[in-house]
Amino acid sequence: MTTQQKKKRIWNFSAGPATMPPDVLEQLGDDLLDLDETGVGILEHSHRQPTFDRVLGDAIESCRKLGEIPNDYEILFVPGGATVQFSLIALNLIPDGATADYPDTEVWSAKAIIEARDAVPTATIAVPFEGKKFRYDHVPVDGEMTPTPGAAYMHYCSNNTVHGTRFHLPPKAAPGTPLVCDASSEIFGRPLDWNKHALVYASAQKNFGVAGMSVVIAHREVLRDPVRRLPSMFSYAAHLGAGSRINTPPTFAIHTAGLMFRWMTKQGGVREMERRNDAKAALIYAEIDGSQGFYRGLSRLECRSPINVSFRLKTEALDQTFAQEATNAELDGLIGHRDAGGIRASMYNAMPIEASRALAQFMRDFAQRHG
Ligand SMILES: Cc1ncc(COP(=O)(O)O)c(C=O)c1O
């Protein structure tokens, strides 16, 4: 009997933790009791024994294969969500007295700015684009941003989970300034040009599994050379030197990530994920655009995210009614982030197109009933 037969599942549009493929959940269920026919479950295996060596090795290898990650880039699994990386990046990469550029495109990049300032008060965190002035309705277009010459790096959030905007191309930093990317809500949802980036990171809780862990993918030289001495858990060099096992690592999250990477590869890989994500988003944007203003998107057309589709109805009360009726119709997790309000449909890699079809149909029916 499969998980879906045993348990009722509904469409979950949550922004994260987010929906997972039933196949992977089934495998995890089996592995909780007995991993690799050892008679010991994944939660119970020592992180220093050969079975976990296998799990960690597979997770790294399957991540590299899925993302087509070059060999001079290292893959780290680091405890804590992307919020932890907000501080670690600054601590490891900005020297005292230097400047790093942080275009502010939304809630998450704004939080990254605050954390970087707290982490390295001796550095300058410059904000070459202030999206708040535009209610975060777009990411900077050419000429809208003045990068700092000689900045240690430019940090940007490639897909803005709350307002539903996306950089279709990486931003233009000053010549010679490396890019650092928060790809939490879209990693492995489209191909990424690794060579343009010094470091890319993502929280696991959206596209590859369990909350409370991040993947950090960075050029070896960037990880090896921290700009200051740091306690081991804060140091990328220490994580690299210990092979993501400074202490007891989040073993279940790493195993889940490995299964998710393999699942995505089996589905056809990153390009297929992108094709599916575009198709899912197109269904929802078609409802917004065809609704004669009943639904209003939060993002400008040219930088719409295919992953997080954010929109509003005429009043907050109607937003609430929409979300409640949707839940009653087994379409859950649609209420927008507290900072943006409205409605948000998050459709990560594991979300099947049937869910988007069901939501599109619901949106049409709702507009007819309430329009
Ligand atoms: C783009 C982005 N960055 C960072 C975070 C923070 O992740 P975490 O809560 O795992 O620290 C989120 C969470 O949703 C996010 O969407």
The ligand as a Tripos MOL2 file, in Angstrom:
@<TRIPOS>MOLECULE
LIG
   16    16     1     0     0
SMALL
NO_CHARGES

@<TRIPOS>ATOM
      1 C1         14.9120   33.2650   -0.4410 C.3       1 LIG1
      2 C2         14.9660   32.8370    1.0000 C.ar      1 LIG1
      3 N1         16.0970   33.0370    1.6870 N.ar      1 LIG1
      4 C3         16.1950   32.6640    2.9720 C.ar      1 LIG1
      5 C4         15.1470   32.0720    3.6350 C.ar      1 LIG1
      6 C5         15.3090   31.6810    5.0950 C.3       1 LIG1
      7 O1         15.4010   30.3040    5.2040 O.3       1 LIG1
      8 P1         15.3910   29.6060    6.6450 P.3       1 LIG1
      9 O2         14.0700   29.9280    7.2770 O.co2     1 LIG1
     10 O3         15.5500   28.1580    6.3390 O.co2     1 LIG1
     11 O4         16.5190   30.1750    7.4160 O.co2     1 LIG1
     12 C6         13.9500   31.8500    2.9550 C.ar      1 LIG1
     13 C7         12.8170   31.2190    3.6540 C.2       1 LIG1
     14 O5         11.7430   31.0440    3.1850 O.2       1 LIG1
     15 C8         13.8710   32.2420    1.6090 C.ar      1 LIG1
     16 O6         12.7430   32.0560    0.9150 O.3       1 LIG1
@<TRIPOS>BOND
     1     1     2 1
     2     2     3 ar
     3     2    15 ar
     4     3     4 ar
     5     4     5 ar
     6     5     6 1
     7     5    12 ar
     8     6     7 1
     9     7     8 1
    10     8     9 2
    11     8    10 1
    12     8    11 1
    13    12    13 1
    14    12    15 ar
    15    13    14 2
    16    15    16 1
@<TRIPOS>SUBSTRUCTURE
     1 LIG1         1 GROUP 0 **** ****
